[in-house]
Amino acid sequence: MTLGPIAFTAPWLLLALAALPILWILLRAVPPAPVRRRFPGVALLLGLRDDDSVTDRTPWWLLLLRMLAVAGVIVGLAGPVLNPRAEAEATRTGPLLIITDASWASARDWPATRALLDTMLAEAGRNGRPTALLRLTAPDDVVFQAAETWRSRLSGLSPHPWTPTPEMTDRLIDALPDTNFETRWFSDGLGRAERQTLLTELAERGPVTIHEGARPLVTLAPPVIENAALSLTATRLAAGAEQTVTVTAHGTDPSGTPRALATLPLTFAQGETEATGALSLPSEMRARLTRFEIAGQGHAGAVALTDDRLSRREVALIAGRADREGLELLSPLHYLERALEPTSDLLSGTLSEILPANPGVIVLADVGTLSAQENADLLAWTEAGGTLLRFAGPRLAASDVSRDAEAPLMPVRLRSGGRTVGGAMSWGEPKKLAPFPENSPFQGLDIPDDVRVSSQVMAQPDPILAERVIAGLTDGTPLVTRKRVGAGQVVLFHVTANAEWSTLPLSGLFVQMLERLSITSGTGEALPPDLADASWQPITVLTASGRPESGDTLPGVTGARLLTAPLGPDLRPGLYEGPDRRVARNIHDPDHALAPVRWPQGTSVEGLSRGAEAPLGGWLLAAALGLLMADIIASLALSGRLAPTRATRTGAAIALLALTLPLMAPAPAAAQDQPIPEELALAHVLTGDAQLDEIAQAGLQGLSQTLFFRTSVEPDDPVGVNLETDELAFYPLLYWPVTPEQPIPSDEAYARLNTYLRTGGMILFDTRDADIAGFGASSRNGAWLQRLAAPLDIPPLEPVPDDHVLTRTFYLLQDFPGRHMGRPVWVEAAPPDAERIEGMPFRNLNDGVTPVVIGGNDWAAAWAVNGVGNPMLPVGRGFAGERQRELAYRFGVNLVMHVLTGNYKSDQVHVPALLDRLGQ
Amino acid sequence: MTHDATLRTRAETQAARLPALLARADHLAGTVLMGEHGRRRAGQGDDFWQYRPVQPGDSRRHIDWRRSARSDAEFVRQHEWQIAQSVMIWVDQAASMRFTSSDAQPQKADRARLLALAAAILLNRGGERVGLTGHGLPPRRGAAQVARLASALMTEDAAEYGTPDLSGLKAQGHALFVSDFLGEIGGISAALTSAADRGVRGCLLQVLDPAEESFPYRGRTIFESIGGTMAHETLKANELRDRYLDRLATRKTELAALCATTGWRFHCHHTDSSAQSALLWVHGAMSGATGRETGR
């Protein structure tokens, strides 16, 4: 029995659901456990009787809970299965024919296809159905055999990079047996005329099911050069919503490693099937392109291989004589440059410089003799595939090149002198061009009437002359001759490259001839006729999934077939190399637009995916169990046994705490950009005044050195701290020179400063103006200090009393000079009840360390030392000044000692008592 | 359990909001100790009462010469006779008082102690002497007595329901009984009538939990007394509600009627309402402000 996408293995069990209402009534009748309550008013209740003996009903929601649990058990035991395999399908018998299109368009869904084929073959194997598996792109005889046999071959089954031709389909139809069988056809989604015929034939022999993937098919046309940019066009099979595909240009980097060179997003507008975009690349990079590919498509139709049409050939021009200044039109290279410039990269220089650059073509305009070395190099280059284009001229005519024997770099032997016709001193008219011979690459070009040849070099008549002439004059003398040398060729124009000897360079024919000779590039014209018969060898071929493969092992094809024949087993999409150029054959064919397939009405079309069969019984039973657990808790709650006693509440709180503890765990401390000092270090507040900060740094440096030399305190290098960002906790003493230039710190900084003060830190405020002002707001610095210190948590202050511990932590001091002298220093006030103990020289003052010391004696300036340890700033005069500096150091030592030891020295008041106790 | 010091503190807080309580001065024969209650007759005291002509037997020293000089007769200045009154307090310490239906309210016993001690403080401040029945704590005055009261109030009784203890109750005195009065009505009425027989007048303050007033229970329930000695099982607690409330109303009516016959005052206080209102009532009842009875 099926219910939507759910089927039941034991549907009769569902009848038990009818018993649920009975259960409802039964459950209601069972009384819930009584609740025990403390109630002082029970005295008033005594003697009251219940009106009826029926107990209070179980609450409806508890009943519902139990009902759901029981229903879950019943349904779960009935064995529900999600997405069941249709039984009819599973138990079908008889032969099964599986046809796949296996074209490049199938490649995009091939993994899904293969998975489904696997399932299908496994099923057929279980049911013992004889099975045949055919690929439409490589039709074979229909052989029904055990499905397992096919299944074992499945991993080797792959689509082909071409589409089935009508002949292939016909061959398949012929091979179909006349028995009845079921057919499953995996279509690639492309419309073809012959599909209908095959479908009819198959339908006559049994039911046909079509499987088709749903992924949209996008193909890429080969790039076209438009306005110096590459124009790329992507086509999709069916118009639809807006869609963006990314085209990746693959190529090699300068070192030859394949990599993606550029990407170009193409967006299909809604309802459009074509998207075009332009990709502008430097010509150097363009020459390195190998293919374009639409990312993520995974089939050969989304790959467009590039060939010579994209790359600009490099042409080296070498003239035999120096340019005559000012006579540009007479330059032997002028017309060549004009003809080649738009489509080629021109190189110029001497032959020895150019040959290492390995240009595609070298043009020698009226160059007669070459040195032996140049000859050898040029010959080697030509044999390696170069095209040497030579033009005649007065020098060539005058030289002895190829006079007696044919020179390797000349197509023919030349007669000495040459001839001039139609001139003032000669007979006859200037000659016209004769129609191009059969085997000429120029065949088919129109010969303009106005092309006249007045001078030429003459070839020696030879048995082989006729086959080397590819263009001649009306009198039968050769105009252009050609000889193949190794993989390359040597072409000789028997006239000059300028208009001196003929009008040929002035005509459009000249450009077309150069083009046919593959001197120029990028015109996209069809192959020259002489290459149609040549054998073209595949270099790279595409697999159906669009992966380039080496085509070494494949046979060559003729040029005629290469361009026109449909793709098939013997003509794969790929890059083919001919005599002097490379031609790419891509899947995209502008003449045959792809169309989506239209199946006739009533054909059964299915997708490639099948929902997996999922038994739900276990889940339902688990849910029922969960509901029963909830019922236990609810029943306990109803009878009051779940009442949160103190113990359970505490337990719950602990459990909750345990749950939340990991969440509340402190986040790892944010990375400090300031290094944490490993040793004790003194610190000063960065005020923003560079000079002040420098003095403070130098001062603390001097103090640190003094401490190092004189005491057991061995501080690290002093640190400047930024109140806004730095952590203060590492520094026991903070020296804060006050300057009105310093901005008021932020509230966060003050919060941290207060924490610092409360946790035992000390700040030494220095207004540095004791020479001009007393304590208070009388000076600018003092006023600013008041503003700076207002938000700080500072206790009442008093001038350092004579018996303050600061006066005796290390040295005995009575005043605390810095660079200035005299102004009192303020510290935390002593508690009012401090008393002098009898016999003691000082009172027992406050127990802690004063959080602030405020003064104006400019201590840092007195402490400051430069890099070599000499004082930076003068203090006082003469010996008295040095004494004052010494006292300043002593104050610093006392201060640091006070910070580090607290009231240790104050505790000396207890010494007599301790001695007394020891004496006993 | 609340420490007596905190009880004292809270009681002082409550009492501080009311003026000094002067318990109604009534004729209490045989109580001769001086206090600040004017007896509306001449006697020992500080306040002026009247001038009366000199009668034979008056000492010459008692003649008010200033008044006498304004007329021909001679007058004697008399002061109002002032006495202090003893108020005995009984607070139910039985188990039934140790109940609260939710954490939001104090236990009934807690509230009862608080009210009793607050009243004691007020009375003390008004110059009355306050004692506790059944604890051997005779009526006295002063802050020390308040401290003794506070500690005596912290004792607990194991009995399920309390019955007013009349021991130490002086004839013609005043009394304040604080309890939930949910126990046997017989014991309560016997105690009240016995007290009334001795000429004691006073107030009954019934302290109830809101749950006892609303009976918000449903379903199959076993109700147990606080001490656990009594139990009552019902299958449908919600059906019992109306009858329970009837009985509670009857109990209140009985108590009110009992008070009416004995000349006492009755008030019911719930622990979820403010203690101040109850104290105000006690203040009014004890000072007679809520309705002066015709003096005897």
Interface residues (C-beta under 8 A of the other chain):
Chain A: P31 P32 A33 P34 V35 R36 R37 R38 F39 P40 G41 V42 A43 L44 L45 L46 L48 D50 D51 S53 V54 T55 D56 L638
Chain B: A95 S96 M97 F99 K108 E160 Y161 D180 L182 G183 E184 D209 A211 E212 F215 Y217 R218 G219 R220 T221 I222 F223 E224 S225 I226 M230 A231 H232 E233 T234 L235 K236 A237 N238 E239 L240 R243 Y244 R247 L248 R251
